[in-house]
Amino acid sequence: MIVCAGRTQRAAVVYFYTMIQEFLTPIAKEGLLQGDELHPGQIGNYMYIYEGKPVELSTFNLALIGVGDDRGNPGNPGSAKAPDIIRKEFYKLYVPPIEREFKMIDLGNIRPGETLRDTYVALAGVMTELITHKVVPIVLGGSNDVAFGQYLGYKGLMTLVNVVNVDERIDMVDFGGDHSPEASSFLMKILTHSPNYLYHYAHLGHQTYLNDTKLVETLQSLNFDCHRLGVIRENMNDAEPILRDADMLMVDISAVRMADAPAHAQATPNGFTGEELCLLMRYAGLSDKLSSLGIYEINPNYDHNRQTTQLAAQMIWCFVEGYYNRVGDYPVTQHDHLKFTVRIEEANHNLVFWRSKKTDRWWMEVPVSKNERFTRSNLVPCSIRDYETACSQELPDRWMKAYTKMM
């Protein structure tokens, strides 16, 4: 629910307090650290711990939320225990070297509902409130179907959403019957949810031998993106424009190879490396548009020497470091950007590209209306490779997909 603009700040605080009393259980910092001593520069000394009292959300930039519910994936029981263990590892890391003040709150854990749907709705309610107050939620699961609750958090915000999913599998498999695992089919709920506020979906890191090719074809037929693991790993920089255009990011830890992240009942030998996933998290943090992150399916029962929970903590650190280095370089004027125009003779069309002088990041214009310029709808994040493709007299695939969707 969204706080009405006419309410006072105090009323907004009381309203949020009432909601979190219902949905959230605060954590005990002392019990979480179990006597571990924190050094002055470590995150645990800077984190604001919600204790059940009214808080003013506008004073924070980021928020941790645990969702200890793993009922959606009976094939990986135990991921419900992950949020507090990830917290413990994250608190031990040192605050990133940033120029802005570190303002992050740990809101504790969502109380599991009587049903999975209740858990989704509880998470969605807290998510909506945070996003409305421009606080970026970092959700710690739990099974990956909890991401459906993350998605529901955008309902009612009067905006279309771009979703990016990092996962080795495409979770659109319905095994039939009443006991089909939610974790294997929740993506279908996102794609078919009514009302529909999904604008674009991009899947990163699927492994062909683990997925029915019909699922890939289904996503492609909907004009969505589906990037195979090997293709992304050939050039990790190609993932940056995808994440820059995302509103919501969800990560299934099974996307990481077993050697780097063993904490999953069905971990597999291939996948992203830990360093590669941390790079993706930094790209996500740097995105001016991205407004929520979810990390799912970490099962401490299979974790060796806390290897996976440490990786998760470092992933969050990279995301936070990226967030505090956002520069707001989306093209709104020509002052901080260079304009490049490429004539595609065969298509009889000029492609217009913009490059940020601050970051060297690229955008390309996709025609929508003669009266629309520099809007979220017709400026699409891209890479220098798209510009080079255009210079070779070819229309970039990214441009073609965006043009098809916008027209």
N, C-alpha and C positions, 0 to 999 in steps of 0.2 A: 504494500500500500504506500502511496505517495503522500507526504506531508503537504497540506494545502499551503499555497503561497501566503495566504492571509494570516497564518498562525504566527505567533511570536516565537522567538528562538527558544524561550523557556518551555512553551507548549510543545514544541517539536522534540525537545529533550525528554520531557515527561512521556510523550507518546512513544518514542523509541524505547525508553526504559520499560514501559508496560509490555511492549512486544518481546523484548529480549528476556524479560522475566519468564515469559511463557515458553520460549523456544530454546533458550541457551542455558547451559550449566557452566559457571565460571570455573577456571582452573586454579589450583593452589600452586603458586610459583615455588614455594619451599618444597612441597611434596614432589613436584615435577623434577626438580634438580637433585633431589635426594641427597642434600648436603654438599653437592659439588660447589666448589668455590669459583665464582666468576671473577675474571680480571676486569679492571675498570673499563676497558674498551670493548668488551664483549656485548653482543646484542641484548642478552638477558638483562643487562643493567639499564638499557635504554627503552625496552619494550614497556608500554603501558598495559598493565594487566587489568582487565575488566573484573570487578569484584561484586557486581550486582547492584551498583549504585548508578544514578543517572550520569550519562556521558554526553558531551557535545561532539557530535561526529565531525563537524566542520574543522575541528582542531587536528584531525588525523588525515593521512594520505593513504595508508594501507591498513588492512585488517586481516588477521589470521582467524579462520573458522574451521574447527574440526567437525567431521561428520562420521562418527564411529558406527556406521551401519553397513554390514556386509551381506545382508540377506539376499541381495540381488544376484550374488554369484556364489552358489553353493560349491562350485569347483575350486574356490580359493578362500575357504573360511579362515578368518584370522586377521583380515585387513582392517577390521573395526578397531584393532588395537594400535594402528599406525599413528594417528594424529599426535598423541602425547609423546611418543618416542621421537617422531620427527621434530617436534617442538624442542625437545631436550637437546638434540643435535644442533638445531638452528640457533638456539640461545647461546651456544658455546662459540659460535663464529663471531668474528669482529665486525663492527659496523663498517660498511663500505666507505671508501674515501670519497665523500661527497661534500659539496659546498653548501647545500641546503640542510636545514635541521631535520634529523631523523624523527619522523612522526608516525609511529606504527602502534596499533593496538591489537592485543590478543583477546578476542571476544569469547574464548572458551569453545565449548562443543555444543552442537545441535543435539537436543535430546531425541533419540530415536523414537519415531512415532509408533502407534499401534500397528500401522501398516506402512509399507514402503512409500505409498502415496503420501501419507502423513509426513514422513521425513522429507520428501521432495518439497511439499508445500511449506514446511517450516523453513527450510533452507531458502526457498524462493522469496519468502517474506523478508528475511534478513538481507538477502542479496539486493532486493529492490530498494530497500531503505538505504543501504550503503552506496549503491550506484547513484541514487538520487542525490546524495550528499557528496558525490564526487570522491568517494573513498573506494579504492580498488580492493575487492575481496580476494583473498588467497585461500581456496578451499582445500582442506586435507581430508581425503577419503580414507577408508571406505571403498566399497566396490564402485566400478566405473559408471554404473547406472545412476549414481548420485548426480552425475553430470546433467541428467535431465532436470533435476531440481535447480542446478546452476542456470540452465537455459530458461526455465520458467521465471527466474528472477528478472528477466527482461520484459516479461509480459506487462502490458499497461504503461510502458515507458514511451509509447508513441514513436517508436523508431524501429527500423529494420535492422537485423543483426547478421553479422558475418561471423561464422563459427569455424575454428580450426581445431582439428582433432589429431593428436599424435598417438598412433596405435599401430601395432603389428597386424591387427585384424579389423575388418569392417563389421561392426556389431549390428548387423541387420538380419541375423539368422533366427527364425522362429521355428523351434523344434516341435511345435504343436502341443496342444493340451494346456491344462491350467498350470503346469509346473515348469514351463519353459523359462530358463533363467533370464531375468531382466537384463543382466549384464551383456548377454549375447544379442539382444534385440532392441535396446533402448534407443539406438540411433534412428530406428524407424519411427519411434515416437516423436523425436525431434523433427524429422523430415515431414511428418504428416500431421503435426499438431495444429489444431484449429482453436483460435484464429492463428493464421500463419504470419509470423513476423521474422521468419528466416529468409534473408536475402541471398546469402551465399554460404556454401559449405566447402571446406578444403580438408582433405585427408592426407596426412604426411606419414610416410614410413611403413605402408602396408607391405607385407611379404607375399608374393604371388602364390607360393606353394601352400600358404595357410588360408587362402581365401578362394571362394567360388568366383570365377571370372564373371559370372552374371551380376555379382554385386558391383564390381568395378564398372561394368557396362551400364548398370542402372544409374550410378552416380554420374557417369559421363553423359548419359541421355538427358539428365536433368540440368546439364550445363554446369555441373559442379566439378571441382578439381580432385584428382586422385593421384598422388605422387608416390611412386614405388620407392622403397628404401634405397635401392641401388642408385636410382636417378638423383635423389636428394643428396646422397653421400658423395656423388661425383663433384658437386659444387654446392656446399652448404650455404653459400651466399644467396643462392636462388630462393632459399626459404625466407629471406628477410622481407621482401615485398609482400609475401603471403601473410606473414605475421603482422606486418605494418598495417594491413587492411582489415585485421581481425578485431572484433569486439570481445569475443570470448574464446579462450583457449583451454582445452582439456587434454591431459596427458595421462595415458595408461602406462605404468612403469614397465609393462611387458614389451614396450617398444624399444627398451634398452636390452642389449645382449646379456645373457646370464652371467658372464664373467664380470660384468660391471654392476649388475643389479640382480642378485639371485633371489630376492625376496618375493617370490611368486610361485604358487604351486605348480604352474605350468610354464615356467620360464624356459626360453628357447635359446639356442647357442648364437643366433644371429640377431642383429639389431643395431641401433645407434650405440656409439660409445658414450660413456659418461661425459666426456669433454664435449662431444657433439651436442648432447642434449642441453648441457649448460649454455652452449653457444646459442641454441634456439631460445632458451629462456632469456638470455640477454637481449636478443632481437625483440622478443615479446615485450620486455620491460621498456625498451626504447620507443616502442610504438605509442604515439600520442593518442591513438584511438582505443587501444585495448583496455578494457575495463573490468575483466575478471580472469582469474587463473584457477584451474582445478587440477590436483595431482591425485591419482587414484591407483588402487589395487596393490599397494605395498603391503606385504604380509610378513610381519616380524618373525613368524614361526619359521621362516626359511632364510632369514637374514644371517649371514656369517659375519661376525665381528661388527655388526651394525653398518655393514658396507652400503646397503641400499638406503637406509634412513639417513646416513651421512650424505649420500649423493642427493637425496631429496632436499636436505637442508642447503646444500650448495647450489642446487637448482633455484631454490627460493632466493638465496643470496644474490645470484646472478640476475634474477628478475628484478629484485629490489634495487640493485646497483644500476641496472638499465633504467628503471623508473626514475631514479633521482638524477639521471643524466639526460632526460628528455629535453629537447631543445625547441620543440614547437616549430618545426621547419616546413609544415604543410604550406604549399604555395597559396598565399592570399594576395601578394603583390609581386611585382617584378623586381623589387629592390634587392631581395636576397636570393634571387634565382636567375639562372641563365635559361633562355628559351632556345630550343632547337627545332627547326621545321624540316621535315623530310618529305619530299615529293615521291609518292608511289605512282609511277606512270601507268601501270597496268590497271590499277584501281581508280585512277584519276582522282586521287585524294591526297591531301597534305596531313601527315601525322605530326602532331605537336608534342614535344617533350620538354620537361622542365627539370633542371638539376639544381639542387640546393647548394649554395656557396658555403654553407655551414658544415654540411655533412656529406656532400657528394651523393645524396640519395636522389633517386629519379622518380618522376611521375609522367604519365602520358594522358593526353586528353582523348576522351571518347565522346563523339557527338551525341547530344541528347536534345538540346534545344538551342536555337540561336541566341536566346536571351539568358542562357545559363552558362556562367564561366566561374571557375574556381569554386565549385561546390563539391561536396562529398560524392555526388552522384556521377560526375563526369570526369573527375581526375582520379586515375587509377595508379596506385603504387606499382613501380616496375623496376627493372635493373638496367644496367648499361648494356647487357646482352640483348634486351629488347630493342634498344636504340640501334645497336649494331645490326640486328636482324633487319630493321627497317632500312638502314643504309644499304643493305644488300638487296633492296627492292622486294622484300617479303613482308607481309603483314604478320606481326608477332602473334603467336597463339593467345597470349594474355589479352591482347587488344581485341582479337576476334571474339573471345568468350565474353568479354565485357560488353562489346558492341551488341552481340546477340541478346544478352540479358537486358540491356538498357533499352533496346528497340522493341 
